[in-house]
Amino acid sequence: MVAHGTRLQRAAALIGAACLLVTAPVGAGPATAADRAPGSPADAAAVVPVQTTGPAEKRFNLVLLGDGYTAAQLPEFRADVDKHLSVLWSIEPFASYRSYINVWAVEVASPESGVDCDPGLDAPRRDTPLGMGFWGGCNAGSVQRLLTVDSGAANALADLVPGATGANRQIVALANSDTYGGAGGTYATASGGNALSSLITPHEIGHSLGGLQDEYDYYGRGVPGGVHEGGEPSSAHHTVLTEQQMKDQRAKWWRWLGEESESGGVIGRHEGGLYSTKGVWRPSRHSIMKSLGYAFDQVGREVMVRAIASKVNLVQGHTPTAEPIGADRTVWVDTLHPLGGELDVVWRLDGRPVRSAAGARSIDLRRLDVPRGRHTLTATVTDPTPFVRDPAVRGSAALTRTVTWTVDTSVATRPGPAVAPRFTGHTDTGAPVGARSVVHADTTHPVDRTLAVRWRLDGRPVANPGNDRDLDLSSLRLRPGTHTLTARIAGTSGPGTELCWTVDATPATAAYALSEPLRTVDRPGRPVEYVYDGPFTMRLTAKDDQDGYVVSQFRVDGDGWYTYYGWPTDAGAPFRFTPGGTEIDGLVYGKLGRARVVPWDDATPEYGTHTVEYRTIDAAGNTGAAKRFLVTLVPPAGS
C-alpha cells in the first residue's frame, strides 16, 4: 500500500535501487486550496491520493475523511488512515479486490480537537468541519457508540475527489477520538484511535457497501434482544429456515452448509441476530458482523464480492463495436486485474470458442482464416473467484461481461495513425508487491499485430501461458527474500516498454510475550507449554523488513483467526485471557477456549490444554506461517 508522500518516496527509493527503473504511480498529486476558487465550502481541504489503481471514473473510490483533527494533529489522521487501510487489506474480499479500489484522503484542519459528546452527553460540542458526534449526534435517546456525521459536509468534501461520484465511491469518516464507536448506512463512520477502530471500519463498510445486517443478539449492550418476530428476513445472512429447509428450497446459504467457516467453526445455523437472541439464525458462530476481530464468513464475503465488483466494469476498454470490423486486424479487450486471481476471457466466433485464444486479451483475426461474409465475434470476461457460488451472482454484470463485434470480411481496416508499443497501465511499481499477488501490465493495441509481454524474475524468463498481461506470483512459489520482477513488450526497447517491481517474499515475523506462568513445560517434539491457574496476558509484536503497518492475528484451538488489537480499553495493553472472560461495556473478551461474546453466553471455564496460534499479514499481503504454543489452564488451588 502506498500511503501519502513519505512512504511513497521511501518505497520508490527502495525499488529504484533494486530495479534501476521506476515508473511513477498513476494519478495526480494532492489537490490543495490553491487549486480551487477561494470561498468554496471546502477551500481549506487537500485531496491526497493514497492508493491509485486507475482512473477514478473506472474504479471504486474509497474516500476517507477526518474530523476533529487540528492542523497539528493531521499526522495522527494519516497514521489512523494507514492502520485502518492495512487492516482492511488483510480481510477478504478486500485483500483480493484491493486493485479495484482507489483510496483518497481528504485532509482538512479542524478549528477544535475532538468531536461532539465524546464520551458523554455532558461533554462539550466541538467546532469541526464534519460535525461528527457520539450518541447519534448528541441524542439522549440514542446510544453512545452511534457515531454520526453531517451528510452535507461529508458530501461536499468527497465531491472534491475528481471523477469520484455518489455511484462509484464509499465515504468513510474517521473521528479524532479514542472512544469506541461507528455507524453504517449511506456513509460509514468510525473513531480513529480506539483499539478496535480499525476493525469497526470493515464492519461498517459491510453495512454501507454490502447491505449486510448486524448479527448481534442485542441492541442495548448487556441486554438480551428477545425473540425475533416476523417472517423470513430479507437479509442474506439471517433466516428462520432449518438447514433442511434451506437445502430443499435452495435458499439462503444452502450452498455453503457444512463448510468450515472462514470466521471459525462450521457454517450452519447459529441462533441469534438482527438484535434478537431467539427465533432467527445466522451462518457462523461469529463473523465480523457479530464480533469485531474475525473475518467475513463465506456468506458475507460473497455479498461483499458482488458489492465491490458492481462498482466497476470488468471490461475497461475494447476495440470499438459501433461499426463492423474487417477480418484483417487485431481485436482486444482490457480487463481489470484482481490481486487474488486472474479473470477468464473466452473468445467465440459465431458461438464457437476460439481455443487458440483462450485467456488472451487480444486476438489476431488474420490467423483464424475467417470464412467470407458477416460473423459475430464475442469476448466474455468472467471472474472465476471461488468466493462466489451463486450462479446468479456469477452471471451478473458484476462478475461477467460480454463484448460483441460484427466481423465483415468485405470491410478493409483503415490503417489510421501508427500505435507505438508501450505500457498503458500496470501494478504500481512504487511499492513492493507480495509473493502471492497477481501483477499486471497492459499495453497499447496496434491494429496490425498483437503485442506480447514477456516476464522475468531475477533475470530469468518466467513461463506464463494463456494470459500474458497477468502474472500470478503464487504459482511461482518464491523462496523467501527480495526479488526483481520485470515485464517487457517483446521485440521492443526504450522508454515505456519495460516495467520493474520489487517482490517482497519475506513475511513479517511475529513474537509473543506472556505474563509469568506457574510453570513452563518444554518437551521435545511439542510446542512449549505454559501453565496458569487464572488470568494471563499475551502481547503480540511484529517486525518487517519493509515499510507499512503489520497486522498480527491469533486463534485458539483452531477457531477463526482474530486480529490482535491490544485490549479494548487500551491499544497499548496486552490481550487478557481469563477462564470466563472479561466484561467491558456489555461485551465479553478473552475467554480461554470457546469464545464468549455477551454476558449470557456460557461462562463455564474450559480447563485443560489449549493451542494458541499466531501469525502476521504485512503491507504487501504476505501471510506468515502460523506458529503456536500451548496453554494449560488448571483450577485454582482449593477450588
WOCORQUI-V839520 format. One line per field, one symbol per residue. psi: psi as a letter, one per 40 degrees, with the letter a starting at -180 (. if undefined). A space follows every 10 residues. Layout:
psi = ???
//
This chain:
psi = hhgidddddd ddddddddde hhhiiiiiah hideeihiei dfeeihhhhd hheahdeeih hhhhiihehi deeddddddd ddddddddee hiedddedee hihhhhhhhh dihaiifhei deiiiihide fiiiffffhd eaidehhiih ddddddddee hhehiddfih hhhhigiehh iaiibdihii ideidededd ddddddddde eiiieifidh hehieahhia ahidhefiie iiddddddef ibfdeeheih ideiaihbhh hhifeidiei iididiided hhdiihiddd ddddddddde eihdheiihi ediiiiefih iihhiigide iiihhhhhhf ehhgdeehei eihhddeefh iiaiihhihh hiheheeheh ddddeiddeh ihhhihhhee hhhhdaiihh hihdiihhee iiiieeihhi hiiigieeih iihhiihfeh ihhgibheei hhddeegiii ahihhihihh eiiiheeiih ihhhehiiii iihiihidih hgiheiiihh hieaiiihhh iiiieiiihh hiiiihfeai hhhhebideh deiiihhide ihhhfeihif hhbhihdide ihehhgiahi hhiiiihide ehhihhiiii hhhiiihe.
//
